[in-house]
Amino acid sequence: MLTRIALVAAALLVAAGAAHGGAGGIDDEAKPAAARDANPYTGDAAAIAAGKDLWRDTGCYSCHGGLAEGGVGPDLTDDTWVYKPTDKMLFKTISKGRAGTNMVGWSADLEPDEIWQVIAYIRSLYLGNPKKIIW
């Protein structure tokens, strides 16, 4: 009986681990691009260049300024943000938009990897305090 309880408990632990994406949900590589917590393109020069092109082609500059310095939309280069500026939050905002603002969602126009490239470009423009970087 005790062996059976131990086997059931072990099976439940394995199932719980699988439900959370493996090792505590930290295995972003196994997740689809839209479900990742961190940008797979951070610091990737080719992705930053592609993100810059997407920034221009989709018209992000029309609200956020040519170098993301702000305008109608907020400045994306500083360290003063309304929401915690994690990669996941930024991905969600670009993908789904932000209710009550002019920020529309881009998931119908951009693939998840393209959204990550735009985020890589935005991150490359950061002018804030390096000690406040949380991505």
KOLPASE-656487 format. One record per residue (C-alpha): residue in one letter; z, y, x. Coordinates in steps of 0.5 Angstrom, whole numbers, plus 500, padded with zeros to 3 digits. Layout:
BEGIN
aZYX/...
This chain:
BEGIN
m500500500/l502505506/t495503509/r491505503/i495512502/a493513509/l486512508/v486516502/a489522505/a484521511/a478521507/l481527503/l482531510/v475529512/a472531505/a476538506/g473539512/a466538510/a466542504/h468548509/g462547514/g465543519/a470545524/g474550519/g468554517/i466557524/d460553525/d455558523/e449555526/a449549521/k449554515/p443557512/a442564515/a444568509/a451564509/r453566516/d459570518/a456573524/n449575526/p445570531/y441576533/t446580536/g444583543/d437579543/a432585545/a426581541/a430581535/i432588536/a425590537/a423587530/g429590527/k427597529/d420595526/l423593519/w427599519/r421603519/d417599515/t422598509/g424606510/c431605511/y430611515/s429615509/c436615507/h440613513/g436617518/g431616524/l436613528/a441611523/e445618524/g446619516/g442623511/v443621503/g446614506/p451614511/d451614518/l451607521/t452609528/d459611528/d466607527/t468611520/w466606515/v468605507/y468598508/k470593514/p463593518/t463586519/d456583520/k457579513/m459585509/l453589512/f448583511/k451583503/t450590503/i443590505/s441584501/k444585495/g445593495/r451597493/a453598486/g454606484/t450608490/n443609492/m443603496/v438598493/g438590495/w432588500/s433580499/a426580495/d423584500/l426581507/e428574509/p435573511/d433572518/e429579518/i436582515/w439580521/q434583525/v435590522/i443589523/a442587530/y438594531/i443598527/r448595532/s444597538/l445604535/y452604535/l455610538/g463609536/n469607540/p467600543/k475598542/k473599534/i467594535/i469588530/w462584530/
